[in-house]
Amino acid sequence: MTKLTWKLLLFLTMERGGYIYILTNVNRSVLYIGVTSDLVFRLIEHREKVHSQSFTAKYNAIICVYYETFTDIVAAIEREKEIKKWRREKKEQLINTVNPSWKDFWNEVKEW
C-alpha cells in the first residue's frame, strides 16, 4: 500500500473511531496487539485466517482477551504503539485488570 493510499484510508476511518485489541492462542504462548476501525470485521479476519501467512494465523492467535474503544483512530494507533513497547508481563497485567480468566470476548463483540 502506498503512503498516499494509507493516508486516504486513515482519513476516511478517522470519523469511525478505533479499537486496539489483544489476541492470544489456547496455550497463551503469544500475544498479538492490533488496531482497527472495525473490530468485528477484523476479528472475523483473524478467526477465518484470511491472511494465511500472518502471525496470528501461524500461531492460531484468535482469542480476543482484551480491547479498548477510542473516538478516533489516531488515538487508537498511538495506544497500540504504546502497548507494543511493553514487556509481556505488563501486557498480561493489563489483560488481567478487565479479564482475569482470559475469556474470549468474541461472543460479546460479534453481537455489535
C-alpha positions as CSV (number, residue, x, y, z in Angstrom):
1,M,0.0,0.0,0.0
2,T,1.4,3.4,-0.9
3,K,1.8,6.2,1.6
4,L,-1.0,8.1,-0.3
5,T,-3.4,5.2,-0.1
6,W,-2.6,4.7,3.6
7,K,-3.2,8.4,4.3
8,L,-6.5,8.3,2.4
9,L,-7.6,5.2,4.3
10,L,-6.6,6.8,7.6
11,F,-8.5,10.0,6.8
12,L,-11.7,8.0,5.8
13,T,-11.6,5.9,9.0
14,M,-10.8,8.8,11.4
15,E,-14.5,9.6,11.7
16,R,-15.3,6.0,12.8
17,G,-13.2,5.8,15.8
18,G,-11.0,2.8,16.5
19,Y,-10.1,-0.1,18.7
20,I,-7.0,-1.8,20.0
21,Y,-7.2,-5.4,20.8
22,I,-5.0,-8.2,22.2
23,L,-5.3,-11.8,20.9
24,T,-3.7,-15.0,22.2
25,N,-3.9,-18.7,21.5
26,V,-5.2,-21.6,23.6
27,N,-1.8,-22.0,25.2
28,R,-1.4,-18.3,25.9
29,S,2.1,-18.6,24.4
30,V,1.8,-15.5,22.2
31,L,0.2,-12.1,22.5
32,Y,-0.8,-10.1,19.4
33,I,-1.7,-6.4,19.7
34,G,-3.6,-4.9,16.8
35,V,-5.6,-1.8,15.9
36,T,-8.6,-1.4,13.6
37,S,-11.6,0.8,12.9
38,D,-13.9,-2.2,12.7
39,L,-13.3,-4.7,15.5
40,V,-16.0,-7.2,14.4
41,F,-14.7,-7.4,10.9
42,R,-11.1,-7.6,12.0
43,L,-11.7,-10.4,14.5
44,I,-13.5,-12.3,11.7
45,E,-10.5,-11.9,9.5
46,H,-8.3,-13.4,12.3
47,R,-10.7,-16.2,13.1
48,E,-11.1,-17.2,9.5
49,K,-7.4,-16.9,8.8
50,V,-8.0,-14.6,5.8
51,H,-4.3,-13.7,5.8
52,S,-3.0,-17.3,6.0
53,Q,0.7,-16.3,6.3
54,S,0.1,-13.8,9.1
55,F,1.5,-14.1,12.7
56,T,-2.0,-14.7,14.1
57,A,-2.7,-17.4,11.6
58,K,0.7,-19.1,12.1
59,Y,0.2,-19.2,15.9
60,N,-3.6,-19.6,15.9
61,A,-4.0,-16.4,17.9
62,I,-7.7,-15.9,17.6
63,I,-8.8,-15.5,21.2
64,C,-9.7,-11.8,21.9
65,V,-8.7,-11.3,25.6
66,Y,-8.7,-7.5,25.6
67,Y,-9.9,-4.5,23.7
68,E,-10.2,-0.7,24.1
69,T,-12.5,1.7,22.3
70,F,-11.4,5.1,21.0
71,T,-13.3,8.0,19.5
72,D,-10.7,8.4,16.8
73,I,-8.3,6.0,15.0
74,V,-5.3,8.2,15.6
75,A,-5.6,7.8,19.4
76,A,-6.1,4.0,18.9
77,I,-2.9,3.8,16.8
78,E,-1.0,5.8,19.5
79,R,-2.2,3.4,22.2
80,E,-1.3,0.3,20.1
81,K,2.3,1.7,19.7
82,E,2.5,2.3,23.4
83,I,1.3,-1.2,24.4
84,K,3.6,-2.9,21.8
85,K,6.6,-1.4,23.6
86,W,5.7,-3.0,26.9
87,R,7.2,-6.2,28.2
88,R,4.9,-9.3,28.2
89,E,4.3,-9.1,32.0
90,K,2.9,-5.6,31.8
91,K,0.6,-6.7,28.9
92,E,-0.6,-9.6,31.0
93,Q,-1.4,-7.2,33.9
94,L,-3.4,-5.0,31.5
95,I,-5.4,-8.1,30.4
96,N,-5.9,-9.2,34.0
97,T,-7.4,-5.9,35.1
98,V,-10.5,-6.5,33.0
99,N,-10.3,-10.2,32.1
100,P,-8.6,-12.2,34.8
101,S,-9.9,-15.5,33.4
102,W,-8.7,-14.6,29.9
103,K,-12.1,-15.4,28.4
104,D,-12.7,-14.8,24.7
105,F,-14.6,-11.6,24.1
106,W,-15.7,-12.8,20.6
107,N,-19.2,-13.7,21.8
108,E,-19.7,-10.2,23.2
109,V,-18.1,-8.4,20.3
110,K,-19.8,-10.3,17.5
111,E,-23.2,-9.0,18.7
112,W,-22.4,-5.4,18.0
